[in-house]
Amino acid sequence: MGPFAYQGTKDDDPNDVVPHEQRRPVRAARLMAAWLGHFDAREQNTMATWMPDDPARPGKGHVRHWIMDLGDSLGLRWTNDGFSRRLNHAYFFDPGYLVEDFVTLGIPQRPWDRVRIREGLEDFGYFDAEHFDPEMWRPEYPMLPFQNMTEADGAWMARIIARFTPEHVEAAVRAGDLSQETHARFLTDTLVKRQRAILRRYFRTLSPITDLHYEARELCAVDLARRTDTYPQASFRYEATVRRGVGAAVRAAVRSQAQGLLCVDLPALAPEGAIPDDAASRYVVVRIENGASRGPLVLHLYDLGPRTGLRLVGVERP
């Protein structure tokens, strides 16, 4: 089907109703590109393919979107060294930096002024973790969906990136069959450090608590920031409140476990079937804070009684 556009919708697809520059996966792809140093992340390096649900009936299926041509990632250098230094730090033509350099006579030091080629690691160019700032990362030129990326978009992608354990990263590098062990170790270490930089930045504002499930009178979840050791363990201090119906919020006990797991004591208290399922008295709001992130996780549920339990109907990360 060819590349997918970063703006607008497909005229020949009645299901494509959301402008692509407003789609969260496209906007948040900026962070994935930043992690890998994929500065050539233009729409021409994407592909949409039709995937039939049943090869015998190709008319029914779905569209799958791909990111292609990652040859610029992990430290590509151009013949001009001054230009290569700026890759992933500035646009090809960056008016903001140009104006600032003109006014200040180029006195301020830029991140690309400090990068160095490491002996024995020349193949990776200026790809490193020390000078990586995920918020300031830039592709080759301004791209509308990347410019539209919101704090919530970044936090959403950070929760995806957090799923890659160091073992996953090492396995991916090993799959590349690099000829030198020092190269494999460097690339694994650098990717993990760049990942942690992303998590530190985008877990600090919006709650990284996810993977919600209800079992045995408890609402349980996983704090990805604690699971990944994004912040010191002493930073995590869990507090939860529960508000039922129009009543006041009351504190609830939080049980913290290994691997970032936490559970809030939340028994189903509403009568079984005596009142409508959507009655206001069944409405429950749970607020969980982890002490490390500024924002809480706010959950909206309906208490359907002891037999059915609680049903999650909304999640907020204000």
Secondary structure, DSSP 8 states (H G I E B T S, - for coil): -B---SSS--TT-TT--S-GGG-HHHHHHHHHHHHHT-----GGGEEEEEEEEETTEEEEEEEEEEE---TTTTT---SSHHHHHHTTTS-SS-HHHHHHHHHHTT-S--HHHH----TT-GGGTT--STT--TTT---SS--HHHHT--HHHHHHHHHHHTT--HHHHHHHHHHT--S-HHHHHHHHHHHHHHHHHHHHHHSSSS--EEEEEEETTEEEEEEHHHHTT-S-GGG---EEEEEETTS--EEE-EEE-GGGEEEEE----S-SSSS-TT-GGGEEEEEEE-SSSSS-EEEEEEE--TTT-EEEEEEE--
